Structure formats: structure tokens, C-alpha cells
Amino acid sequence: MDSARAATDGGPSDGDESALATAREQLDAVASVVDLDPALQARLHHPTRVQEVSLPVRLDDGSVEVYTAYRAQHDSVRGPYKGGLRFAPDVTREECIGLSMWMTWKCALMDLPFGGAKGGVRVDSKALSAGETERLTRRLTHGLRDVIGPMRDIPAPDMGTDAQVMAWIMDAYSVETGETEPGVVTGKPEVIGGSPGREAAPGRSVAIITRQTLEYLDRSVADTTVAVQGFGSVGGHAARMLDAWGADVVATSDVNGAIYDPDGLPVQDIPLHDEEPEAVTTYGRESATRLTNPELLELDVDVLIPAAVGNVLTTDNADDVAADVVVEGANGPTASAADDILAQRGVTVVPDILANAGGVTVSYFEWLQDINRRAWSLETVNQELDTEMERAWGRVKAEVEARDCTWREAAYVVALERIAAAHQYRGLWP
């Protein structure tokens, strides 16, 4: 019995549902809507390949630790694989496959010439020194050198990694190939080929999609209360943009807990995670109330943005979500069964593959700049991102209206129709 369904029968909660299980359920739920070829549906359940490598790293104390890394490459029918690379203690093979599936849908939804990939190293990055992190990163690049590349698979930052890690990957890869290859990764520092606006892009897209959705529902951003779980590159930037547009961001959080103030939080003054890690609960007005992260999800607000980790909305709390609109900032924050409950309750859920697609979209811009050796201005990047997000949102909206379906179903319809068409034209070989 699937874990998402077993929860009501005394089995494990869908809080334990893996990213892979959720991704497959979402695929199957929409396959019949688009009349997807059963053979292609079965193919899309599985990645093209998963590279697993062992990484021996000498630590500062002289000892050697061996870490395990994965790189899941799901589907490349529309172009090179593209997806983040995370350093986290709970990284698994299955998680990487599930996340790579979402990247396939996301790239197709945004009509980018990429397929989906995802990777990670099972490590507590907070326990490593800068030198240890660099040695781990360079060893990882060596282990993946045959499967990554500007026209093969282009990693990007994710949980536990940043622009510096991408710079080390670029350097290690370039040394091994004998020529400077800035296009092997995105999310790099600008001085070595990174794009302005890349770090803020996922949060910017979440804010744009939130605004578009509210306007579609005939609601004003200025009259909206928002709770944002997570204050990193996604949640923090989304909160700041929505605040600048007049929304009242009344709650946010980090790994240590949440703060809530019904009069609004000074989100422009709260440091983002990369500016000062885990600083949220030390900031805010004296009137702010300390909450847990689960309590934030149940606040009586207009918009809830889960932008921290996956699988936080489950059957255990879906009935208690008081927001009318949920905009998914994190990857896979809503379990399949919880998604059904929210839909039955009439809660508008805007899926991650649309809402946080700003990251991969600006990564595409960065890749274009690298392979063409021509830099864009921040103004150009933001203008292009805004245009692409509004275009994708409009395409999904059209499917919502035409099919009378949920926003997630509509987003998957757009993505899967493009993927199916590409597979049909390319065919199956031999």
C-alpha cells in the first residue's frame, strides 16, 4: 500500500512520502488527462541513469571520510540535463530521481531547451570547514566529469551549496578538460560568468506568480496577508518583493522556528539565510510571537508560501491550512494526498514547477551568456524573467479555464504535452 494512502488506515503518515513517490503519483494523475502514451508514461517513471560515486575526502584533522554522491538524469529529449546539486545529510538516490523528474516538467513548462537532473552529496555541510568543502567539491567534480558538461548536464546551486561551490566545480572541470568552461554550471559568481539576478530569481518568480494569481482571483496584493516558511534565496526574496508591493508579510521562519506579527514583519531588515544563517528568530518587533514551523503553516492568512523543504503539507495538516492560496516555493512541499484534500476544500495551490521556475529560467539565461560570451545587465535579466514567468502563467491559466482543472494539473498538461511531442518526433532507437 502506498504510504500516502496508508495514513488513514493506521499506516505511516504521508509525511514520510518520498519525492519520487509524489512525483510518480503526480505524473500518473495527469497522464490520462493528456492521453499520454502508456509506454512513454512508463518510461517517464524512471531516470535515464543515476550516477553514484564514492568520494574519499581528507579532513582538516588528517582523517579520511568517504561520502556518497548521486546524480540522477531523468530525461533529455528536449536538451541537456539541468538541475541543482545539494549537500545535505538526508540525500538519497530516490530523492534525487524524484527531484530530477520535477526538473523535467519544470523545464518543459517554461519551454526551456533542457531536460531534468538533480544531484546531491550525503553530508552535513555545516560540519565542514571551507577547505573541506572545497576538497569535497573538487572530488565530486572528478567523479562526475564524464556525465556533466555544458552540452550534457549543467548543475546549479541547491540546499547546502552556493556560488562558491559552483565556482570550484567550474574550475575543477576546466582543469580536467584543459579549457575554461563557464557553461558547465550556473549560479556562479558574476566575475567568472555568472548572471546578475540568478540568486534572487526563484524568489522573484514566486512573488510574480503570487501577484498574478491574486489578480486573477480579483484580489489586491496590497490587501493580502502572507506567511512564508523559509527565508533563504526563495522565501526571503519572495517576501521582500511582496512586501515592496504592499503585501503584509506577517510570518516567516528558519530551521529554528518562526516569528509572527499580525501587523506585519520588517522583512526588508531581516537577513537572508546567506547573509546571516538562522537569524530569523532573532529579528522582528517585540510584538512578534514565536511559533514552530508547523504552526506557521496553519496561520489564518490569505497566502501561504512553503519555501523551505519538501513534504510539509500532508494529510496530518491539510485540513488545518487556513490560507485560501498556497504558492509552492520549495520543491515538492505538498504530498499527493494532501493535494487532494486542499483541492476538495477549494484552496488554490500553485505548483512548484511554475512558481519557483525563476531559478532555472535565469540559469538558462546564464548558460546562454556563457556559451555566447556576452553578458546581460540585471535590468535585462529581470525584464526577460518577468516576461517568461507571465507567459508561462498565462499558458497554465488557459488550461485551468479550458479544462476546469487544478493549477497543478494544468501545469503538468502543458509540460507533458511538450515532452510527449518531443519524444514522438525523436522516436525510440534502435
N, C-alpha and C positions, 0 to 999 in steps of 0.2 A: 504494500500500500504506500502511495506517495506521502511523504511527510507532511505536505501542505494540507492534504485531506485527512490525515490520521489524527490531527489535533483534536477534532471534535469527538473522536472515539477513544480518547484517553491515550493516544499515541504521542509522539514527540510534537512539540509546537512547531509551526512553520517559521518560528524564529530561528530554527535550525536549517531551513531550506537553503540549499546551496545556490550560488549564482547560476550554475549550469542547469539545475532543475528548473529554476524560474525562467531562464532564457528558453529552454526547450518547451515549457508549457506555453509561454507567450507565442512562440512560433507556431505550435500546433493549434492554438486558439484562433489564429488568423488565417491559417493555411486554407481552410475551406472557404473563407470569405473571398479570397483572390483566386480560388480554384487552382491552387498550386499543384504542380505535378507531384504525385506521391513519391516518385523516385528522387526528385530534387529535394522534397521535404525531408526524406530520409538522409540524403547527403548533407543537408544543412544542419542536421543534428550533431554532426561530427566535424572536428577540425581537419584541415588538410594534413597537418603534422603538429606534434608537440616536441620541441627540443628540450631535453632535460640534461643539465650539466652539473657536475660537482665542482665546487670552487674552493680549493685549498688557499687559505689566506694567512699570512704570518701577522700575528697581532703585535701590539707595541711591547708586550712583556716577553716576546720571543716565542711564545707558543703558537701552534698552528691549529686553526679551526677550519672545518670543511663545511661549507654551506651548499644548499641545493637551490638551483635556479631553474625556472621554466620559461619557455617562450612558445605560446600557443598561436598558431597561424591558422585562422579559420577558413577564409575564402578570398581568393584573389582574382575572381572573374572580371572585376571592374578596374583592377590596378594593383600596385604593390600593397603589401600588408602595412597597416598603420595602427598604432596603439601604444598605450602607456606602458611604463616599466615601474613597478613598485618594489620598495624594500619594506617588508612587513613580516612580523613573526608568524602570522597565520596564513601566509601564501600557500596555496595548494595547486596541484595540477588542474583539478576540476574548476576551481575559481578562475584560473587563467582562461580555460576554454570558454566558460560562460561569459566572461567579460569580452573575450575576443568575438563572440557571436554578436554581442551588443554593438561592438565597433563596426562589424559588417553592416548591420542595419543602419547605424548612425551615418556612416559614410555614404551609403546609398540614399538615405533620406535627404541628406544635404547635397546630393548629386556630385560628390567628390570622386575623383578617379583613384580611389583606394579600396582595398579590402580590409578586413578586420584582423587585428592581432592584439595580444596582451601578454605581458610577462612579469615576472617577479622573482625576487630572491627571498627565501625564508630566513629573515634575520631581523633582530631588533635594532633598527638603525640608530636609535637613541643611545644605545650602549657602545657604539663605535666612535672612535676618535676620527678626526678629519683624515688623518693618514691611513687609518684602517679602511675607511670608506673609499678612499681613492684606490687603494690596493685591491679591494673587493671589486670595484667598478672596472678596473683595468683587466682583472682576471675574468670577469663576466664578459667583457667585450671580446677577449681572446676566445672564450668558449662559444660565443655566438657568431664569430666572424664569418662563418660560412652561410649563415641564414639571414643576416641583416645586410643592409646596403641601400643606397639612395633609390634604386630601382627594384629592390627586393622586399625590404621590411624596414620601416623607419620608426624607431622608438621615440617616446616623448616622456616628460615627467609625469609622475603619479604620486601616490602616497609614499612618503619617505624619500622621495628623490626630488631634485630641483635642477636649476640651470647649471650649477656647478657639476653635478653628476653627468648631465648631458655633454658638457664640455670635455670631461675626462673620456667619455665614450668616443666622442668625435676624434680626440687626439689619439687614443689608442688604436682606433680603427684606421685612421690616416697613416699612422706609423707602420701598421702592418701591410697596408696596401701600397705605400710608397708615394701617396699624393694626398693633398689636403682635400677632404670630402665633407664639407659642411652639411650637405644634404642627408647624411646618414642618420641624423637625429633632428628633432625640432625641440623648441623650448630652450635653446641655448642662450647664453649672453649675447647681446646685440653686437658686441665688439668682434665676435667670431662668426657672425652670420645669423644671429637670432633676429626675430622680428619684434619691433615695438608692438605693445599691446597683447602679446601672447599670454603673459601671466594672468592678466585680468580678463581674458577672453571668455572662459567658461562662466564666470560670474556675470559678465556683461550680457551674455546670451540668456542666462536665466532671468535677468532683470527685463530684457527686451521681451521675452516670451511672456513673462508675468504681466507686463504692461499691455501687450497685445490681447492677452486672454481677458483681462479686466475690461478693456474697451469693448471687446466682443460681447461681454456679458452686461454691457451698458453700466459699468461701474467706473468710478473715478479713482485713479491711483492716489490722489490727494486725500481721499476719504477712506483709505484702506489701512487696516492693521495687519502687520506681517510678523510671523515668528520664523526665524532662520536657525535651523540646527546646524552648527558648524560655522566657524569664522575664519576659514582658510581662503585659498585662492578662488573658490567658488562662492561659498556663503558670504564671506566678508565683502567681496567686490559687489555681489548682488545686493547685499544690504545697503551698502553705501550709495549705489546708484538709485535704488528705490527711495532711500531717504532723501537724496538730492531732488528727486521728482515729487516729493511731498508726502510719500507714504510714512506712516508711523510704524517703525520697526520696534516692536515692544519687547522682543525676546531674542536672545541668541545664546550660543553655548560653545564650549570646547570640551576636551576629554574630561575635564574636572567637574563639569556641571554647567548649569545655565543661569542666566540672570533675566529677570522680567520686571518691566516697569510699564504699567498701562498708559503712562503719559509719554512713552517713547524713550528710547535709549540714545545716548550720544555716539552713534556708531561711527561717525567720522573721526572720533577721538580714540576709539578702541583699537589697539594694534592688531593687524592681521597676524595669522599664525607665523608667517615667515619673518615678520617684523619683531615679534616678541612671543615666542611659543607659549601657549596655555595661559594667556593673560586675561581672557575674557572675564573670569570671575573676580578679578581684582579691580575691574573698572566699573563705571556706571554711577549713577546718582545714589545718594544714601537711601532713597526710597525704593531702590531696586530690590527685588526679592530673589533669594537663591532658590533654584529648582534643580531637579535632576534632568538629565537629557530625556528620559521617557516622559516626564511631566510636561516638558516643553511641547511635545507632540500633541498633547491633549488640550492646549490652551484655546480659549474661545477667541479666535482671531479670524480675519477674513481669508488670509492666505497663509498656508504652511509651506515652507521650503525646507525639506530634509536634504541637507547639503554636506553631510559628514561621512557616513559609512552606509553600506548596503543593508537591506533586510531589517529595517527598523519599524516599518509598518506591517503588522502581522495580524492574524486572527485574534490575538490577545488584546490588541488596542484599536483595531479598525473601527469598532463601534463607538469608541470614545474620542475619535478625531472630531473636533468641533469646527474646524475650518471648512469653508464652502469650496475652496480651491486648494489643491495640492500641486505644486510645481516641483518636479523632482530634480534637485541639483546634483545629488550623488548618483552613482551608478547603481541601479537595482535596489532602491530603498524600500520598494513595496513588494511583498510576497504575493504570489499569484492569487491565493485565496483571499487575502486582504484586499486586493484589487477588485475582486468580485463584490465584496461587501461594500466598498466605497462606491462602486458603480450603482449598486442596488439602492444605496442611500442618496443618490443624486449628487455626490461630490465630484466635481470636475477634477480629474487627475491628468496633468500634462506630463507626458513621459520624458524620462531622462534622455532618450536618443534624440529628442528635439530640443529640450530645454538647455542641456549643457553642451550642445554641439558646437558652441563657440570655440572651445579648445581645439578640436580637430580642424575646424574651419580655418582658424588663424595658423595652425600648424601647416595646413595646405598652402596658405599664403607664404609662410616662411620657406617651405620647400620650393615653391616657385621662385622666390627671391634667390635662394641658394643656387638652383640649377641654372638660372638666368644671370646670376652675378649682378643683380640690380636690386638695390634696397628701396623699400617703400617708407613713406612717412607715417607717423602714428595716425594722423588725420585720414590718410588714405586707407590704412588698415581698418580703422573703426567704421569709416563710411562703407567699405566693402562688406565688413562683418554685419553691420546693421541691415544692409540690403539683402544679404544672403539669408539672414535669420528671418526677416519679414517675408521673404519669398517662400521659404520652407514652411513657415507658419501658415501662410495663405494656402499652400498646397494641401496641408493637413486639414485645415478648416474646410476646404472644399469637399474633402472626403467625409468629414463629420456630417456635413449638411446633406450630402448626396446619399449616404448610406445609413444615416441615423445611428451612428455607432459611437463608441468611446474615442477619446483622443488617442489613446494608445493603439487601439485597433486601426484607426485612420493612419497613424504614423507608420505602422507596420505594413499596411496596404501599399502605401507609397514606396516604401523601401523594397518590399518583396516583389512588387511588380517590376521594378528596375532590375533587381538581381535575376529574376526569372527570365526577363528578356535577354539579358547579357548571356546567361547560360544557354538559352535557346539558340542564339546566334553563333556562339562559340562551339557548341556541341560537346559530345563526350568522346574522348580519344583514349585508346585506339578503337 
